[in-house]
């Protein structure tokens, strides 16, 4: 992960330098930590925000090549006539690390390519926010100049996700177990936001 980008200003001699590409600020946090709420604060400032989770859903729902690869993993019924059976995929992935890893191996490269294109479209911005739940786990953190980690008490996170997704405690805890522990993320982050609702 690189440090804060330097900015070259036009020289007084009349020689001009091309603006460096926008700084990429990674925004992440464990499931239920409230990272999307933090992202919304940046949107108020008109900062371009790339939501990796939302874009991944869009890609899965529209990219025929990605869909074909996913059907190999989860069967023909996982996507019928272009319509994704997200419940089937989620159920099949639950507790099945091998299938989850195969799914990620399909989705992550597609999202990386999509982000690269999006970044080019927004390169005039001073900086960009890349919001991703698994920024570290996917390895995409290495492309960020700075990283913001949103933290929240474990029990608070579990309760939020159970309410938000109508999920059982076991399901939420399983999803949390597939993510890096918070201490490991803190070590690689530049800024920490504590979202404890106090």
N, C-alpha and C positions, 0 to 999 in steps of 0.2 A: 504494500500500500504506500503510495507516495505521500509526500508532505504537501503543504499548501502551495498551490501554484503561484509562481511569480507572474506579474503583469508588466509587459513592456509598453511604455507610453511613446507616442510619436516624438521623434527627436526634433529639436529646434532647428536642425539643419535642413529640415524638409524631407528627410528620409523617414519613411513610415514602415512600421512592422505589422505584420498580420496578427490579429488578436488570437491569442492561444485559445484552445477549446475550453468550454465551460468546466469549472470545477464540479466534480461529481461528489455529492454528499450522500452517503448511504444512511438510511434510516431503518432501523430494525428493532426487534424486541420479541420476546417469546409470545406465543399465542395468548391473546387476552390482555396483553400488557398496555394497550392503548396507543400503539404507534400510529394508527390511522387518525386518531384525534390530534396527535402532534402534527401529522402531515397536513391536516386541515388548517392549522395555524399558519403554516408556510404558504398555503394556497391563498390566504387572505392577503399576503404580501405579493401576490402574483408571481410566485416562484414556480417554474415548471416542475410538476411532480409526476414521476413515473411509478405507477403502482404495479409491481411485478405480479402480484397475486391476481389482480383484475385482468392484466394483459394475458396471463397464462390461461385464464378461463376463456378469454376471447379467442386466443390462438387454438385452443382445443375445440372450440365450437365452430371454427371457420377454416382451419388449415387441413385440407384433405390428406396431405402426406403425414401429418402428425396423427390424424384420426386413424389412418390405416395401421400405423405402428402401435397405437393404443389398443386397437381391436385384436392385434396379434397377442397382446398380453392378457387382455380381459375377456376376449371372445366377441363374436359378432353382435351380441345383444347389448354390448356396452355403448355402441353408437349405431343408431338405426336411422337411415335417411338423413344423416347429418346431425341428428339430435342426440346429444350426449346424455347418457343415463348416469348422472353423477352419483346417485345413491348406490347403484350397482358397483361403480368403481371404488367408492369410499368403503363400502362393505367388504369388497374383495381385498382392499389394501389394508384393512384394519387388522393389525397383528401379523401381517405378512410382510416382513422386511424385504424379502426378495422381490416381490411384485412392486412394492413402493419404490425401491431403488431402480427397477426397470422403467417405471413410469417417469421418475425424475430424470433418467438418462435420455428420455425422449423430450420432455418438456423444457428442461433447463437450456439446452443448446438453442432451441427455438426462441425462448425468451431472450437469451443473450443477443441473438441476431436482431430481434425486434427492438431491443433497447439501443443497440448501436445505430439503427436507422432513426429512432426517435431522438437520440442525442444529436445527430447531424441536423435534424430539423429544428433543434432548439439551441444550437451552438452559440448564438449571439447572447444568450443569458449569462449573467455573471456566475451563477452556479445553478445546479440542478439537484433535485432531491430524488433519490432512487429508494422507494419504500419497498422492502421485501422482508417477509417473515423469516425466510431461511437464507438471509444474505450471507451468513458465514457458512452454513451447511452446504450451500450450493457452490461455494468458492468464488462467487461474484464480488465478494468484499475486496478482493485484490485489485479490482478496477476502480475503487473509490479513493478519492483524495483525503476525505475525512469521514468518520463514522459516528453517528449518534445512536446510542442504545437507550431504549425506553424500558425501564424496569418497574415492576409492580409486585407486591406480595403474592406468593404462590396461591394462597387460598382465594384471594381476590380475583386472580386470573381464572381460576377454575370456575368460580361462581359466574363470572361474566360470560364465559364461553358456554357453559351449561344453559344459561338463559338465552343467549344470542342464537345458538345453533340447535336448541332443544335437544341437547346431547346428554348422555348419561355421564356420571362422574368417571366411570371406567374408561369411556371413550375419550374424554378430555385428557385424562392422565396419560393414556396411551399416546395421544398426539404430542403431548408435552415431552414424553420420553424420547420421541424421535428428533427432538431439537437439542442443540448444544446446551449444557448447563450455563447458567447466567454468569458464573465466575469466569468461565472461559471466554465468554463474549466481552466481559468488562475489560479483560486484559488487552484485547485488540481494538477497543473503542477509544475515540478521542473525547467524546462528551457523553455524560450520563444524565438522563432525565428520569426523575423519580415520580411515578404516577401512582400515588397511594391514596388519592381522593381526599387528602387532608388540606 
